[in-house]
Amino acid sequence: MNLHRFGREHNTLPCTLGVTALLLLSLPFTAALPPPQAPLRHNDRPQNGTRGAVACESALCSRIGTDMIELGGSAADALVAATLCVGVVAMYHSGIGGGGFLLVRDPERGVYETVDFRETAPAAAHRDMYAGLSDTASTVGGLAVAVPGEVRGLETVHERWGKLSWRTVVMPAVRVAREGFRVNEDLVRYMNRVGGNASFLVSDPAWAEDFAPNGTLVKLGDLMTRKRYANTLETIAIHGPDAFYYGKIAESIVNATQSSNGILTLADMAEYAIQTRTSHLVTTDSTGLTLSSTTTINLLFGALLLTPDTGIPLNNEMDDFSQPGRRNAFGYDPAPHNYIAPGKRPLSSISPVIAEREGGEVVLATGAAGGSRIVSATAETVWRVLGRGMGLEEAVRGSRVHDQLIPAETLVEEGVEESVVRGLMERGHNVTVVGVGLSAVHGVVRGEDGVFEAVGETRLKESGGSVV
């Protein structure tokens, strides 16, 4: 029964943060569109609206999402636009070089569906591919890269549930990348966690073109552009998702991985396919389309590998597989059913949640990022809102507890009541008190009056929701 205390950075050893976008849409739309509103951040006055809502870790991207709704688009259009935007401004954990998983409530067909666009192992991958190699072989460099799935996932969402043109929903992210965005506190914090001015962000020319264009790392308030990434997104906007999996962009990804000891091939890119699963609702009505999604490139800055000509940070999702005799970056023991195999997807903690009232109306959509801490963070938020009647912001702001059984350690954020900590210790838990930031939760609630509230993670400075 031990109690340990660490500083606020303890929770970054190591850390994965996927983007969670949660969107609800109420129909029908009116022809007249309201004037644009400033994006809602967690410390701003809450907005009220009945047409739709978006919540993610960037208030700017949430606003871009609801812009799609104001243009007459669906929640699916909003999700695509917001997700691509987050990949621009939060490239340290998200982007088209990664993948993800989402849950969709389709009221017209009366079903819930999952869209699995997780990365897959290359065809040359096998169970013992890291045997005898360094401990970082599955986290750093080309051998850590799995086949990216985000673009195919967003394509599926758009084709199935979107209303606007593909180009319309992709171009806002192009503009953000090309015209620039201000370096914010969240980005500074994550750059510092990988070494700041002494890191690959400055020493590696591929990264430095964006992160240190004048020879030193960009700093808080600087205008940062990602023009190569903008050109890549624009190509995808004009020529469609196939432009990512075939041709010059695919060649760029394959060349970058193979130049860094990777095994990814053009055939792997061309053969990637998403997986969908269908389950029927108990009851349903036409209150609205709802999507909850988490995307990621796994650990901070993925495989620390960026395509020099197309500006894409690549994932290190191969570390999510099990390797015989070795725990992964999140401390999970190896499990035979999660061993590497060609074309296989690694297991994931991604846990999107959509909750309904007894009458079939959506009341809550939420999810989290944070690797193995996703499940506990999501469950705590759902319990606080539905079980304890808390408002969504209060539920998100509350301190969190995490225990994944292996290793035998219970992580408790600062702020948890001492009585809870003592109770855990008395029950034999090995308690470690850590700084806030174990995970990132975003969510949307809809009141019985049809009014939305969208809340971004309060632990992130730039997160926020947007409501129309």
Disulfide bonds with the S-S distance in Angstrom:
Cys61-Cys85 2.07
